[in-house]
């Protein structure tokens, strides 16, 4: 709770306009970094990924989740983030043209690229220039041979770690994550509840770039340029797969990607579904009991959908010679028809009776 209040104070301090939101300029301001440095494209990409509403601004939730998740990344995960920034189309590989475009970044108000020509020359020297695209392992080799390529990403994290809770805090966090056997669940108090509510917290585990890529492909689909929850395919995943998916979705690198226009984004509905599927709830529990929205609601503006006819059920009813109405409705219709027929027969008898005859 102390850390949360400290971050809230920082958010309000930088938000000089008192609108409850940050622009990218305020993110540069808190990092104490100029927009004409080699770290500028990393900061701008970070701001884009954390913009959950795709409106060019950060709410306090965006600020809190994105920056704390970014500071929590390990060195391997920072390199994975750099790969995601370069692989904007989520192809699983970075083409030479994409790297050249990244190194040709020109900030607003400048006329020359901020990256030195050495970065472009490194692409020609790597593997003697006989390559067209690199997967994550290939990018890691490129960064190992030319350390100044990933330097802006690592230095950007150091800048934010200094501002967000301090370097000592994050060094202790890194030490806890590096402890392989430190996988115990800790029960901590929920902020602002004065210890009345507690939750179980577990440190995130290591995930490979291939796992992140496959997880995003399985769980999402593109709709109008945004990542949305994928439709159910009918395949039943094993418990081992579900447990591993739950570990992957807790990765800080997926937590900081909040913008649905980022191709590596996984919607929060899918995250919530993974948590409920791995809980002790009944396996065939209806979605309304868990609070999770259906796939159709997740892809509809506002989650409002029209009630549609269940075609399989209708076909099943027709196969047995029945219609959609219930038995009570059928009985009511039969009684109404009998009453109408009785009334009609009385009228006919009255018309057929000769004038002046008594009843």
C-alpha positions in Angstrom: 0.0 0.0 0.0 2.9 2.3 0.7 4.3 1.7 -2.8 0.9 2.3 -4.3 0.5 5.6 -2.6 4.0 6.7 -3.7 3.2 5.9 -7.3 -0.1 7.7 -7.1 1.7 10.7 -5.8 4.1 10.6 -8.7 1.3 10.3 -11.2 -0.5 13.3 -9.8 2.7 15.3 -9.6 3.5 14.9 -13.2 -0.1 15.4 -14.3 0.1 19.2 -14.1 -3.0 19.6 -16.2 -5.1 17.7 -13.6 -7.0 15.7 -16.2 -6.2 12.3 -14.7 -4.2 11.1 -17.7 -0.7 11.2 -19.1 0.5 12.0 -22.6 3.7 10.7 -24.1 5.3 14.0 -23.3 4.7 13.4 -19.6 6.2 10.0 -19.9 9.4 11.5 -21.3 9.3 14.1 -18.5 9.2 11.5 -15.8 12.1 9.5 -17.4 14.2 12.7 -17.6 15.0 11.8 -21.2 15.1 14.0 -24.3 13.0 13.0 -27.3 16.1 13.2 -29.5 18.0 10.3 -27.9 18.3 6.7 -28.9 15.9 5.8 -26.1 13.1 7.8 -27.6 11.7 5.0 -29.9 11.7 2.6 -26.9 9.7 5.0 -24.7 7.3 5.8 -27.5 6.7 2.1 -28.1 6.2 1.5 -24.4 3.6 4.3 -24.3 1.8 2.8 -27.3 1.7 -0.7 -25.7 0.4 0.7 -22.4 -2.4 2.7 -23.9 -5.3 0.4 -23.1 -8.0 2.7 -24.7 -6.0 3.4 -27.9 -6.6 7.1 -27.3 -3.0 8.4 -27.0 -3.2 8.8 -23.2 -2.5 6.8 -20.1 -4.8 6.5 -17.1 -3.4 5.7 -13.7 -4.1 2.0 -14.3 -2.1 2.2 -17.5 0.7 4.0 -15.7 0.8 1.6 -12.8 0.6 -1.7 -14.7 2.8 -0.8 -17.6 5.7 0.8 -15.8 5.8 -1.7 -12.9 5.7 -4.6 -15.4 8.4 -3.0 -17.5 10.6 -2.5 -14.5 10.0 -6.1 -13.5 11.4 -7.5 -16.8 14.5 -9.7 -16.7 17.3 -9.1 -19.1 16.0 -11.8 -21.4 12.5 -10.3 -21.2 13.8 -6.9 -22.2 15.3 -8.5 -25.3 12.0 -10.1 -25.9 10.3 -6.7 -25.7 12.7 -5.3 -28.1 11.9 -8.1 -30.5 8.2 -7.4 -30.1 8.7 -3.7 -30.8 10.5 -4.6 -34.1 8.1 -7.4 -35.1 5.1 -5.1 -35.3 3.1 -7.5 -37.5 3.7 -10.5 -35.2 5.2 -12.6 -37.9 7.5 -14.4 -35.4 10.6 -13.0 -37.1 12.2 -9.6 -37.8 13.0 -8.8 -41.4 16.1 -6.8 -42.4 13.7 -4.0 -43.6 12.1 -3.8 -40.2 15.4 -3.4 -38.5 16.5 -0.7 -40.9 13.2 1.1 -40.3 13.7 0.9 -36.6 17.3 2.3 -36.9 16.0 5.1 -39.2 13.7 6.5 -36.5 13.5 10.3 -36.7 11.9 12.1 -33.7 9.5 15.0 -34.0 11.3 18.2 -34.8 14.5 16.5 -36.1 15.8 15.9 -39.6 18.3 13.1 -38.9 17.9 9.6 -37.4 18.9 9.4 -33.7 20.7 6.0 -34.2 24.3 6.2 -35.4 25.3 4.6 -38.7 27.1 1.8 -36.8 23.7 0.1 -36.2 23.1 -0.1 -39.9 26.6 -1.3 -40.6 26.2 -4.0 -38.0 23.4 -5.6 -40.1 25.8 -5.9 -43.0 28.6 -7.4 -40.9 26.3 -9.9 -39.1 26.5 -13.3 -40.8 28.4 -11.6 -43.6 25.1 -10.0 -44.6 23.7 -13.3 -45.9 20.4 -13.2 -44.1 16.9 -11.7 -44.7 15.1 -12.2 -41.4 15.9 -13.2 -37.8 13.9 -15.1 -35.3 14.4 -14.3 -31.6 17.5 -16.5 -31.3 19.0 -14.8 -34.3 18.3 -11.3 -32.8 19.9 -12.5 -29.6 23.0 -13.4 -31.5 23.0 -10.1 -33.3 22.8 -8.3 -29.9 25.5 -10.4 -28.5 27.9 -9.5 -31.3 26.9 -5.8 -31.2 25.9 -4.8 -27.7 25.1 -1.2 -28.6 22.0 -2.5 -30.5 20.0 -3.5 -27.3 21.6 -0.8 -25.1 18.7 1.7 -25.5 16.2 -0.8 -24.2 18.3 -1.8 -21.1 19.1 1.8 -20.3 15.5 2.8 -20.6 14.6 0.2 -18.0 17.3 1.6 -15.7 15.9 5.1 -16.0 12.4 4.0 -15.0 13.6 1.8 -12.2 15.3 4.8 -10.7 12.0 6.7 -10.7 9.6 3.9 -10.0 10.4 2.7 -6.4 14.2 2.9 -6.8 16.9 0.6 -8.0 17.3 -1.2 -4.7 13.7 -2.4 -4.7 14.0 -3.8 -8.2 17.4 -5.4 -7.5 15.8 -7.3 -4.7 12.9 -8.3 -7.0 15.4 -9.6 -9.6 17.1 -11.6 -6.9 13.9 -13.3 -5.8 13.0 -14.1 -9.5 16.4 -15.7 -10.1 16.0 -18.1 -7.2 14.8 -21.1 -9.1 13.4 -22.8 -6.0 11.6 -19.7 -4.8 8.2 -20.7 -6.1 6.3 -20.4 -2.9 2.9 -18.6 -2.8 2.9 -15.5 -0.6 -0.3 -14.2 0.9 -0.3 -10.4 1.0 -2.8 -7.8 1.9 -4.8 -6.0 -0.8 -3.9 -2.3 -0.8 -6.4 0.1 0.8 -8.2 -2.7 2.7 -6.2 -2.3 5.9 -5.4 -6.0 5.9 -9.0 -7.1 5.7 -8.5 -8.7 2.3 -5.6 -10.9 1.3 -4.6 -12.5 -2.0 -2.1 -15.2 -3.0 0.9 -13.8 -5.0 3.4 -15.9 -6.9 6.4 -14.6 -8.8 6.2 -15.0 -12.6 8.2 -17.8 -14.2 10.4 -17.7 -17.3 8.7 -17.9 -20.7 10.4 -18.3 -24.0 9.7 -16.1 -27.0 8.2 -19.0 -28.8 5.7 -19.7 -26.0 4.6 -16.0 -25.9 4.1 -16.1 -29.7 2.1 -19.3 -29.7 0.1 -18.2 -26.7 -0.9 -15.0 -28.5 -1.8 -16.9 -31.7 -4.0 -19.5 -29.9 -5.9 -17.0 -27.7 -6.5 -14.1 -30.0 -7.7 -13.0 -33.4 -7.8 -9.8 -35.4 -11.0 -7.8 -35.7 -11.0 -4.3 -37.3 -7.2 -3.9 -36.6 -7.5 -4.9 -32.9 -6.6 -8.1 -31.0 -9.8 -9.7 -29.6 -10.4 -13.0 -27.9 -10.4 -15.9 -30.3 -13.6 -17.9 -30.9 -13.8 -21.3 -29.2 -12.5 -24.0 -31.5 -14.0 -26.9 -29.5 -10.6 -28.4 -28.7 -10.2 -29.4 -25.0 -6.8 -28.5 -23.6 -5.1 -30.8 -21.1 -4.6 -29.8 -17.5 -0.8 -29.4 -18.2 -1.5 -27.0 -21.0 -4.0 -25.0 -18.9 -1.5 -24.7 -16.1 1.3 -23.6 -18.4 -1.1 -21.0 -20.0 -1.8 -19.6 -16.6 1.9 -19.2 -16.0 2.4 -17.5 -19.3 -0.4 -15.0 -18.9 1.2 -13.9 -15.6 4.3 -12.9 -17.5 5.0 -9.2 -17.0 5.7 -8.7 -20.7 2.1 -9.7 -21.5 0.8 -7.6 -18.6 2.4 -4.4 -20.0 0.9 -4.9 -23.5 -2.5 -3.3 -22.9 -3.2 -1.8 -26.3 -5.5 -4.0 -28.4 -3.8 -2.6 -31.5 -0.6 -4.2 -30.5 -0.4 -7.5 -32.3 1.0 -9.3 -29.3 -1.9 -8.2 -27.0 -4.0 -10.8 -25.2 -7.4 -9.4 -24.1 -8.2 -9.3 -20.4 -11.3 -11.5 -21.0 -9.0 -14.3 -22.0 -6.8 -13.7 -19.0 -9.8 -13.8 -16.7 -11.1 -17.0 -18.4 -7.7 -18.8 -17.7 -7.9 -17.9 -14.0 -11.5 -19.2 -13.7 -10.8 -22.3 -15.6 -7.9 -23.2 -13.2 -9.9 -22.4 -10.1 -12.0 -24.9 -8.1 -15.3 -23.9 -9.8 -17.4 -26.5 -11.6 -16.1 -27.3 -15.0 -19.4 -26.7 -16.8 -20.3 -23.5 -14.9 -22.1 -20.9 -17.0 -20.2 -17.8 -17.9 -22.5 -15.5 -16.0 -21.5 -17.2 -12.7 -17.9 -16.3 -13.2 -18.5 -12.8 -14.5 -16.7 -13.6 -17.7 -18.2 -12.4 -21.0 -18.9 -14.7 -23.9 -16.9 -14.7 -27.0 -19.6 -12.8 -28.9 -19.9 -10.2 -26.2 -16.1 -9.7 -26.2 -16.1 -8.8 -29.9 -19.2 -6.5 -29.8 -19.0 -2.8 -28.9 -20.1 -2.4 -25.3 -20.7 -6.1 -24.9 -24.4 -5.7 -25.9 -25.6 -8.4 -28.2 -29.0 -9.4 -29.6 -30.6 -12.7 -28.6 -30.2 -15.0 -31.5 -32.1 -18.2 -32.2 -30.3 -21.4 -31.3 -30.3 -23.2 -34.7 -29.1 -26.6 -33.5 -31.9 -26.8 -30.9 -34.4 -25.7 -33.4 -33.3 -28.5 -35.8 -33.5 -31.0 -33.0 -37.1 -30.0 -32.2 -38.1 -30.2 -35.9 -36.6 -33.7 -36.2 -39.1 -34.8 -33.5 -42.0 -33.1 -35.1 -42.3 -30.4 -32.5 -42.2 -26.6 -32.7 -40.7 -24.1 -30.4 -43.9 -23.5 -28.3 -44.3 -25.2 -25.0 -47.0 -27.8 -24.1 -48.9 -25.2 -22.1 -49.0 -22.8 -25.1 -50.3 -25.7 -27.3 -53.1 -26.6 -24.8 -54.1 -22.9 -24.6 -54.3 -22.7 -28.4 -56.4 -25.8 -28.6 -58.9 -24.5 -26.0 -59.1 -21.1 -27.9 -59.9 -22.9 -31.1 -62.6 -25.0 -29.5 -64.3 -21.9 -28.0 -64.1 -20.1 -31.4 -65.7 -23.1 -33.1 -68.5 -23.3 -30.5 -69.3 -19.6 -30.9 -69.4 -20.0 -34.7 -71.8 -22.9 -34.5 -74.2 -21.0 -32.3 -74.3 -18.1 -34.7 -75.0 -20.4 -37.6 -77.9 -22.1 -35.7 -79.4 -18.6 -34.9 -79.3 -17.5 -38.6 -80.8 -20.8 -39.8 -83.8 -20.5 -37.4 -87.0 -19.1 -39.1 -88.2 -15.7 -38.1 -90.7 -15.5 -35.2 -89.9 -19.0 -34.0 -89.2 -19.4 -30.3 -86.0 -20.8 -29.0 
